[in-house]
Amino acid sequence: IIPQLAIEPIPKRSETVLDQIKRTGTIKVGIRKDAAPFGYIDANGEWKGYCFELLNSLKDKVAQQLNKPIEIDVVAIQSTLENRFAIVRDEAVHLECGSNTIRSNIEGVKFSTPFFITGTHFLVDSQQPRVFNRYQSLDSLKIGVLPSSLTETFIEQTYPNAHKIVFPGDIGRSQGVKALVNSDIDAFASDGILLIGEVTRQGLSSSQYTLSPAQPLTCDFYGMILPKSDPQWQRIVNSFIEGEKAKEIWGGWFTNLFPYVLLNLEYCIDK
């Protein structure tokens, strides 16, 4: 029996997401443009990424749920590290898809079924003569991070003697990796999959710019950010993520990274 005080009431929306989509014919989705391979802008200024492709397919699931032929447009709205929770909570978008670690302490939102697993790594230049040992204090080493990120908190708590270099804004990760290339920092810390995505996006050598350590320093499961007050919408999105079409799209983006995903999964389950 769950104690009455432990049951958190769900606030009611004036209009459900499904009803709003039915009325407007539009699904509003938040996607970050600095989180390859989940969301990014290509050289032609076009949205690309797993989330963009996935959410464009979500409209078929929604049309099926409405049980009537309807034209649905997917409108991508840029989200950021700073606003991603607020735009869902304030109903500016119906969901946000990206590199969002599932947690329970974010007010007004709920996370979907997980769709990816990764963890904190250091991106290092394997050709640099510096000795990089994560088991040491990293005293005086210059470590790049994104501000207000879980990675920044992890570095501050785990390696307090490291010299933290902050790269802000939606080009922060891109600038951080470039700083590593230019030997301005000793390593850039972020989620491993995002480091792999940025190395690929910048056309760098994956044999030169590598993840350290091979196993992640943290275990982070990604989920979509959903409004807490709409359990019907949560069920629709979760059902879609678990469906065959979503699995097909996942395979198209991540099959070549399956060894990395499996390594993370095995390590985090054992941990």
N, C-alpha and C positions, 0 to 999 in steps of 0.2 A: 504494500500500500504506500503510495507516495504521499507524504505530508502535504496538507493543503497549502502551506506557506511556500513549498518548493515548486508549486505550479505557477509558472509565469504567464500572466494573461496576455493574449495576442490582441493588440489594438486593431480595430476594424478600419479598413480603407473605405473611402467614400465610393470608390469604384474599383472592381477587381482588375488586375492586369489583363485578363482575358476579355473582359467586357470593354476595356479601353481599346484594345487592339481591334476588336470587332467593330467598334464605333469609328475608329480613325483609319484602320487599315495599315497601321504602322507599328513595327516593333522597334523600339529605341534601345540601342545597345551601346554600352561603354566599352571602348577598346583603347589600350595604350599604344602609342606609336613608337615607344622606346623599349619594347619587350619582345624582340625577335627570339624565337620563331612564333610567338603567340600573336603579336600584333606589331606591325611596323609599316612605314611608308617606303615604297620602293623608289628607284631612281626616276621613275616617271610621275612621282607624286601620287601613286595609287595605294590604297589600303591593301595589305597582304598579311598573311599569317593564318595559323591554325584557327584562332578565334574568329577571324573574319569569315573564313570558309564555313566553319561550324555553325555560326549564328545565321548565315545566309540559308543554311539548310533547316534551321529551326522553324522557319515559317511554314514548311510543309507539315510539320508536326502540329503546329498551332491551327492550321487550316483544317486538319483532320479532327482536332479536338472540337472545333466549332461546328463540325458536321455539316458544312455548307461550302460551296465554291466561293472563294473570296480572294481578291488580289491583296497580297500583303507585301509591303515594302519594308526592307530592313535599313534603318538609318543609323550609321555609325557616328558616335559622338566621342571625341577624344577624352579619355580619362587620364589621370595622372596618379603618381604615387600619393599625392596629398589629398586629392578630391574623390578618389574611387569609391569610398564608402558613403560619402555625403551625397553623391549624385544618385545613388540607389535609395538611400534613406529619404531624400527629399523628392523622390519620384521624378527626377529629371530623365532617368532611363529605367527600363524594365529589368535590366540585369547588366552586370559588368563581367567581362571575361578577360582573364589575364593571369599574371603570376601572383595570385593571391593565396597566401598561406592560410589554410583553414585554422580558425581559432574561435574561442567562445567569448571573448571579451570586447567585441565590437558592438556597440549599441545600435539597435534599430535594423540590423541586417541579419541574414542567415546565409550559410554557405551551402552550395549544392553538394551532390555526390562528388568525391574527388575524381579528377581526370588526369592528374599527372603527379609524379613524385620526383623531388630533387632535393638539394641541400646546399649549404654554404661551401664554397671552395675558394681557393685563391687561384687567380689566373697569373701565371708566371712565364717569363721568357726563359726557355730551357737552355738558350745559348749564352745567357749571362753568367759570368763567373761567380756571382754572389751565391753563397750557400743559404738556401731558404729552408729552414727546419721549423715546421709548425709546432713541434713539441717544445720548442724553446720559447722565450718570452717575446721574440720579435722586437727586442729592444732597439729603438732608434730606426727600425726599418719603416719606410714610407708605404703605408697601405691605403689604397684608394677605396672609398665607399660612397654610396648614395646617402644623402642626409635623410633622417627620419625613417630609415628602413630597419627591418629586423636584423639585417646584416650589420648595420652600424652598431646597434645595441650589443650584438654578439661579440664584435671586435672589442668594444669598450670593456665588456665584462671579462672576456677571455684573455685578451692581449692588451692590458692597460698601458703597457710600456711602449707599445707601437706608436709610431708617428702617423696619426690618422689624417688623411687628405680627403676632403669632401668635394664631390663633383655634383653640383646641384642641377636641377632643371631636367627637362625631357631629353636633353642631349648628354646628361651626366654620365651614363654608362659608356656611351660612344667616346666622350672626351677622356674618361678614365682609361679605357683600353688604349687610346692613342697616346696617353701619357706613359703607359707601360711600354709601348712600342718605342717611344722617344727616350726611354730610360729615366724619366722624371720621377717615377715611383718604382718600388720594388715588386709590388703585386697589386692586383685589383681584386677585391673580395665581393662576391655576389652569389646568387644561386647558379649552380653549375650549368643548367640548361640555358640560362640567359647569357652566360659567358660564352658558351659554345655558339649560341645564336649570333652574338655580336662579332665574334671572330669570323664566322662565316659571312655575315653581312658586310664586313669590312674587307673581305677577300684575303685574310691573313692565313698563314700556314698553321694548320692545326697540329703539326708535329713540332713546331717551334713554340707556339703559345699553347701551353698545356694547363690542365687542372691539377692543383695540388691541395690536398692529397687525392689519391684515386677514389677513396671512399669519402662521403660527405662528412662535414663537421657537424651538421645539423640535419634533421629530417623534416622536410616540408612537403605537405600534400596540398596541391592546388585545387581550389573549387571556385565556381562562379559565385559572385556576390548577388544575392537575391533579397527582395524586400521581406522583412520578417513577418509582415502582417497579411501575407497572401499564401496560405498553405496549398491552395489549388495550383497556383503558378509554380510553386516549389515542386509539386508532384509532376507537373508537365515537363519541366526542365530536367529533373532527375531521370524521368522515364526516357527522355530523348538522349541524354548522355549515355545511358545504359543500352541504347538501341543499336541495331546493326549499322545504320547510316553513320552515326557518330563514331563507331568503331572503325568503319572504313576510312573516314576522314583522318582519324588519329593515326591509322596505319600509313596513310599517304605522307604524313608529316614526320612521323617518328620511328618508322620501321628501321631505318638505318642507324638510329640511336638506341635500339633495343638493348644492346649490351650495357650501355650506361644506365638505362632505366632499370634493368634487371639487377645490376650491381647495387643501385640505390635501394631497391625494394628488398632485396635479401638482407642488406646491411641493417636497414631500418626495422625490419620485422624481427631480426635476431636481437637488435638492441632493445 
